[in-house]
Amino acid sequence: MTTHRSPKPLADANRPVERAVTAALILATLAALAWVAGMIYTVAEWPI
């Protein structure tokens, strides 16, 4: 007699979108650093 087994999920139930979240956080951090660098450059080059 065979038993019915449910299919295994493709990803861990606790971390289904870990890779996407990590990539989004890295991109957001890079964008924030670029923005801060741009603001520092703008203030430093601002004519007084």
N, C-alpha and C positions, 0 to 999 in steps of 0.2 A: 504494500500500500504506500502510495506516495504522499508526501506532506506538501502543503501549499506554503511557500515562503514568499513574503512580500519582497519586491525588488529593493535593492539597496539604493539609498539616495545618492545623487551625484556628488554632493558636497556634504561636509559635516553639518549636522543640524545646528550646531552652536555657532558656526562661522561660515554661513553660505556666501557672503559677499566680501570676504576679507581682502581679497586681491584688489577689487574695485575700490574699496574704501581706502586702502593704503595708497593706491595710485592717486586718488582724489586728494588725500591729505598732502602728499608730496607736491602735487601741482599747486595746491592752494598755498603751501609754504613758499614755494619758489615765486609765485605771483606776489605774495606779501613782501618778500625780500626785495624783489625788483621794484615794487612800489615805494618802499622805504628808501632804497638807493636813489630812485628818481626824485623823491622829495628832498633828500639831503643835497643832491646835486643842484636842484632848483634853488634852494635857499642859499647855497654856497655861491652860486653864480648870479644871484639877484643883485641888480645895481642899487646901491644905497644913495 
